[in-house]
Amino acid sequence: MNEIGASICQFPGGGLAFGPWAEGTPQSVSIEVACPTGADFLGIFHTHPNGVPAPSPQDIKSGLASGSKVLCIKAIPGDLKCYRKR
């Protein structure tokens, strides 16, 4: 099973949307930072097929480089966890 992911975007009224979906390898996915018209980039969502919903060192590095305020990881199988940039 490969990782999948997308940008998390927020509209001025608070509604959320996703940018384009991407599929990677079992260990990584490259996510384009792109949002629908009128929405601002908020963060990154992706899966971890190995079942651990915690950010890897690469997740943290990529999230910081992209300007992500939120990083959400869905373990497969398992929980969804979101982390906020401090």
C-alpha positions as a printed NumPy array, in Angstrom:
array([[  0.   ,   0.   ,   0.   ],
       [  1.358,   3.439,  -0.95 ],
       [  1.107,   6.72 ,   0.933],
       [ -1.423,   9.202,  -0.42 ],
       [ -1.816,  12.854,   0.497],
       [ -2.978,  16.337,  -0.363],
       [ -2.809,  19.946,   0.766],
       [ -5.377,  21.013,   3.357],
       [ -6.914,  24.347,   2.373],
       [ -9.195,  26.769,   4.207],
       [-11.727,  29.223,   2.825],
       [-12.267,  32.625,   4.538],
       [-15.538,  31.404,   6.106],
       [-13.734,  28.471,   7.725],
       [-14.65 ,  25.713,   5.267],
       [-11.968,  23.191,   4.388],
       [-10.981,  21.634,   1.062],
       [ -8.157,  19.52 ,  -0.315],
       [ -5.723,  20.328,  -3.082],
       [ -4.772,  17.726,  -5.718],
       [ -4.316,  14.182,  -4.396],
       [ -0.97 ,  12.459,  -4.863],
       [  0.136,   8.836,  -4.5  ],
       [  3.695,   7.939,  -3.582],
       [  5.527,   4.852,  -2.375],
       [  4.984,   2.795,   0.801],
       [  7.409,   5.181,   2.579],
       [  6.759,   8.642,   1.103],
       [  4.584,  10.902,  -1.024],
       [  5.321,  14.262,  -2.671],
       [  2.422,  16.641,  -2.098],
       [  1.84 ,  19.692,  -4.261],
       [  1.035,  22.794,  -2.203],
       [ -2.006,  23.944,  -4.177],
       [ -5.503,  25.035,  -3.17 ],
       [ -8.81 ,  25.746,  -4.906],
       [ -9.396,  29.372,  -5.901],
       [-10.255,  31.49 ,  -2.87 ],
       [ -8.752,  29.077,  -0.322],
       [ -5.485,  29.462,   1.582],
       [ -2.952,  26.712,   2.284],
       [ -3.338,  25.431,   5.844],
       [ -1.376,  22.206,   5.994],
       [ -0.703,  18.725,   4.731],
       [ -2.639,  15.462,   5.056],
       [ -1.134,  12.08 ,   4.235],
       [ -1.361,   8.43 ,   5.142],
       [  1.122,   6.113,   6.811],
       [  0.472,   2.578,   5.543],
       [  2.725,   1.207,   8.31 ],
       [  0.078,   2.142,  10.889],
       [  1.955,   4.818,  12.879],
       [  0.099,   8.184,  12.957],
       [  3.152,  10.154,  14.118],
       [  5.254,  12.476,  11.963],
       [  8.598,  11.162,  10.782],
       [ 11.643,  13.459,  10.729],
       [ 11.08 ,  13.851,   6.96 ],
       [  7.401,  14.775,   7.56 ],
       [  8.48 ,  17.527,   9.95 ],
       [ 11.158,  18.814,   7.57 ],
       [  8.772,  18.825,   4.584],
       [  5.979,  20.41 ,   6.607],
       [  8.198,  23.238,   7.801],
       [  9.594,  23.795,   4.294],
       [  6.094,  24.048,   2.815],
       [  4.873,  26.561,   5.395],
       [  2.383,  24.045,   6.773],
       [  0.589,  25.138,   9.96 ],
       [ -1.011,  21.702,  10.434],
       [  0.193,  18.182,   9.659],
       [ -2.433,  15.425,   9.69 ],
       [ -1.48 ,  11.77 ,   9.413],
       [ -3.895,   8.862,   8.988],
       [ -2.516,   5.482,  10.034],
       [ -3.718,   2.535,   7.975],
       [ -5.226,   0.809,   9.789],
       [ -5.726,   3.163,  12.685],
       [ -6.356,   6.695,  13.802],
       [ -6.101,  10.149,  12.293],
       [ -3.868,  12.527,  14.26 ],
       [ -3.188,  16.184,  13.54 ],
       [ -0.252,  18.226,  14.788],
       [ -0.092,  22.022,  14.919],
       [  3.072,  23.991,  14.242],
       [  4.231,  25.849,  17.37 ]])
